[in-house]
Amino acid sequence: MRSEVVRVRLKPEERHALAALCGDGRTASDVIRLLFRDQAGLPLPVGPAEAEMLRGTNEELRRVGISLNQAVRAMNEGRVGYEPHLDAALRSLLDRVYRLRADVDLMLRISRHDRRRAGRGA
């Protein structure tokens, strides 16, 4: 829930630039939030079409994670020769896949929440 308010003074040319970015039914608050999230490295909300693609991407990432996990397990169980550098690389990749999936999940949750609010007229 958004509960914090920030007031900002703008020069006239900054206000005009902000107004130009507000096309497609976006408010100044929407644009400022998107710009802030982008600069801060926070996940951005996505539209329904992008959300569908992200769900597919998340499924592919899940499959990659399963394969990486199986490779690590095979090495640890001795089914294949143990290579310390390969083990470290696989674990690093697995960790990154998990983090990427968490980021995608967060983007989908943010977008779903925003669409629900828009549907209620909020």
N, C-alpha and C positions, 0 to 999 in steps of 0.2 A: 504494500500500500504506500502510495506517495503521501508523505506527511510534512516534508520539509519544503520551505519556500526560500528562494534566493532572488534578490532584486539586483538588477544590473542596469547601469546607465550606459547608453550607447550614443555615439555620435550620429548625426543624421544619415551619413553615408553607410554606417554600420546597420542602422535600422532599415534602410532601403534594401541593403543586401540581404538582411534577414527576411524581409517581406518577400523578396524574390525567391528565396528558398522555400517559402511556405505554400507553394503551389500544390495541386492535387489534394486539397482539403486538409492539409496539415496546418496545425497551429504553430505559433512561434515556440510554444513550450515543447511541442513534439520535435521540432527541428533542433532546438537547443539540446534536448535530451539525447537525440541521435548523435549529434556532433560530440557531445560530452562522452557518451558511451564509446564512440569510435576512438577518440583521443585517449581515453582512459584504459582502453583495451578490454572493455566489458562486452559481453555478448550483445549483439544487436537483434531486435525483434525481426521476424521475417513474415512474409505474407503466406497465404494458403498454398500457392503453387511452390514456393521455395520450401515450405514446411514439408510438403510431400516428397520433394527431392531429398531433403535432409533426413527424413525417415528412412529412405532407401540407402542413403550414405551410411547412416547409423547401423543398418542391418549388415552392410558390407564390412564396416569396421568391426562389428561383433564377430563376423566370420574370420576376419584377419586375426583378431585377438585369440580366438579358439585355436587357430593354426599355430600361432606363436606359443601359446600355452602348451600345446601338444609337443612342440619341438623342445621346449625347456624340460618338460616332464620326461621325454624320451632320453635326453641327455642325463638327467638326474637319476633315472632308473637304470642307466647303463645299457640301454638298448642301442645306443650309438655312442661313439667315442666322445668323452668329455673334453671340451675346449673352453678354457676359462674366458677367453676374449669373446668367443661366440656366445657363451652363456650370458656374459655381461651385456652384449649388444642386443640379444633377444629380450632380456629382461627390461632394458631401456626402451626398446621399441614397444613392448607390451605395456609399460607404464604410460608411454605417450599415447598409445591407442586408447587406453582407459581414460586418460585426461581429455582427449579429443572427443570421445563419446560423451563424457560428462558435460563438456561445453556445448555440444550439439543438443543434448537433452535440456540444458538450461535455456538455450535459444528457443527451443520448441515450447517449453513451459512459459517463457515470457510472452511469446507470440500468442499462444493459446489464451493466456490471461488477458492480454490486450484486446483480442478479438471478442472475448466474452464481455468485457467492459463496454466495448463499442456497440455490441448488440443490445445492451441495456440502456444505451444513450448516455453513458457516463463520459 
